[in-house]
Amino acid sequence: MQHRSPVVLIEFNELTPRLMERWMHEGKLPNFQRFYGESQVYRTDAEEEGEALNPWVQWVTVHTGLPLSRHGVFSLNDTRRLKFPQIWDVLSEAGQDVFVCGSMNAGYRPGLRGFVVPDPWSVDVAPYPAGEFEPYYEFIKKNVQEYSRTEFPVTPSDAARFALFMARHGLSLDTIRSGVGQLWGERRSVKSRWKRASIMDRLQWDVFRWYWTRHRPAFSTFFLNSTAHYQHMYWRTMEPEQFEIKPTAGELAATSGAILHGYQAMDDLLGRFVEMGGNDATLLFVTGLSQQPYLKAEAKGGKRFYRLRDGKELGQLGVRGAYSYEPVMADEFFVRFEREEDARHAAELLPTFRVQGEEPLRLHQQRGAELFLQCRVRKILPDDAMLEAPGRPPVRYYDVFHLVEGLKSGYHHPDGMMWMRRPDRAHAVHDGPVSIRAIAPGVLEMLGVAAPDFMDCPSFLDHGKAAAPARATV
């Protein structure tokens, strides 16, 4: 049987070509610079725009080889709509072992040959096999979903189970030192709390390395979102000259280096991937899409976000029955009721509220006993702002919602990066953009598995046929 190099898909979400080039040129990203020089280098195009240009859409496109118009997954946590197998499903059915570690909006089919750690915003996708990752996954999920809360979002029992799992699954001394240093720094200044996301990345890397070195799957994925988050939140302090609303001196001092910190943390991890893969693995670094400065709301005072305080407050608005609150990305959340009639009542009631003439909650979807909602206020309201609805007593807005710190500063761009480092380390820079739909058939080709008929985009290995229309780069 022909030996094939295992493929690791390194999914560093939304890293931006312009920033990557700048910091490589300045010598601040040595591992990316080395990786670039040992890779086949492609520019990718997400081929979507507007509300369709979101990572929970694009990563499903990467994993299926299909555009949104065919895979139909428009929202985070909506993979139940997906009728097509993803890369790992196809490989598993062909008898190859896989490991999916944190990939966004990823589902899997029953009987998968391997392991799955869902993304931390997942509601309906459980870790696989059952019981394998729960202590780790629940700890990470609570920290990510409740990142805007200042209090620690997990119980001592959760933390103890997580610590025991990590001790048995690869926790490194480097990560321990980094984590202790981070928590000590937060005691001195809460303004350094944003760095916690990079510690979560290190924990995920330790778990990934432990499983990968023991099982050597034919195909694996490793997804991180921390630097994408930094770009959304802190582009203003990195490049204040781009914005009309200038950051304060305190904001500059606290977060002007946040985005570079994210790139350098990922640079460190990339070096660890190279060391782990040795001279055998094919490492495929992909960003899916990228970002650019968000300038559209500057004249209106910038774009802000609110979230529910902890989800229990909906009863103050007249919501009936038992329910669970499950926040996802930014200002969106699920409410899951025990009874469908209570969900119907809430779906009729909540959209009727107004605060200073604005819609505070928007119902995006009702599916049975589940509601998917979004906080819609985009400006700072006065302390005495009230939520009002016909036939309901007014409720103070800030008793239900809290303001997420900071203005939106970065938003999505369809341009992306894909660098393939094979064992031969041959380097070439390919002209023109490649569709992200070409990635799935390319991975299957590298592993000797025929692409399913529904994947109608040629493999990126056949660059001329997989080319996408040219766009402006960022």
C-alpha positions, 0 to 999 in steps of 0.5 A: 500500500502506498504511504501517504503523508498525514494531513493537518489542516491548521485553521487560524481563523481570519488572519489577514494577509496585509498584517501577516506580510508586515510583521513577517517583513519586520521579523516578528513572525519567524515561524510563519516566515519559515513556513512560508518559505517552505510552502506552496503559497496560495491566496484564497477567496471566500466568494461571499459578501454581506451577511453571508461573509461569516466564518460559520458559513465559510468553514462549512464551505471549506469542509464540504467544498460547497458554496452557501447556496448549496450547503445551506448553513447560514448560522452558527450551530446550524449544521443540522441543516447540512445534507452533505458529508464533510471532509472527515466523514468522507475519509472515515467512510473510506477507512481512514482515521480522523481528528476534528479539533475545534473546527467551526460549525462542524458536525459528524456522521455516526460511526466516525473513525476518530475523535471530535472536539466541537467548537466552543459555540456549539449547542447540538454537537457533542464531543465524540466518542461520548465521554471522551472530552466532556471535562475539557470541552465544558470548561473551554465552552463556558470560558469562551461563551461567557468571555464578557463576564468578569466573574469566573464562569465555571464552578470549582467542580468544573475546574477540578474535572478539567485539571484532572483531564489536562493532567492526563492528556498532555498538559505542558509545563509551558502552558502551566507557567503561561496560565499562572502568569496570566491569572497573576497578571489579572489580579494586578490589572483586569485590563490584561484579561483579554490575553486569556484567549491565548491561554485557551489556545495553548490548552487546546494545543496540548490536547491536540498534540497528545491525541495526534502523537498517539493516534497519528490520524490520516487527517486532522483539523485544529481551529483557533479564533482568538486572533480573529476576536482580537482583530474585531475588538482592537483594530482601533488601538492598533491603527488609530489613524484609520478611525474617526473615534480615537481610543483613549490613552488607557485603551492604547496602553492596554490593547494596542499590542493585542493583535500582534500578540495574537499573531505571535502566539499563533506563530509560536504554535505554528512552530510547534506544529512543524516540530510535531509533524517532522518530515512526514506530515503535510501541514495546510495553514488556512485562514478561511477569510480575513479582516479589515478595519470597520469604519461604517459606523464611525459617524454614528458613534461606533458599533457596540454590543450588549448581551444578557446578564446571565439569561435568568432575567427573561422572566422579568420580561414575562417569559414563562416556563423553564428554559436554558440560556446558551450564548454563542458568538458576540450578541447572539444566543439560544433559549431552549424551553422545556415546553414548546408552548412556552417557546411560542409565547416567548417568540410572540412576546420578546419582539414587542419590547422597545427601548427608546424606540429601538428593538432590543431583541430580534428573533431570528428563528424558532424551531420547536421549543428553541429560539435563536435571538440577538441583542440589537442595540448598538449604542450606549443607553442612559442608566435609566433606560427602560424596556417597554412592551404593550401590557407589560410593566417597564423593566430597567434595561441594564437589569437585563442586559450588560454592555460588552466593553469596546467598539467593533473595530474589524470586520470580514473580508473574503481574501484569505491565505492557504500555505501548504508545507509538504515533506519535500518543503518545495516553495512556490507562490501561485498567482491569482486567488483560489476558491475555498471550495477547492480545499476539500477536494484537494485534501481528499486527493492528497489522501488518495480518496476520490472527491464525491460527485457533489464536490464540483470545484476542482482541487486547488492542486489543479490551480488553474481550474480552481481559480476564483475571480480576482478581488482587492487584497487586504 
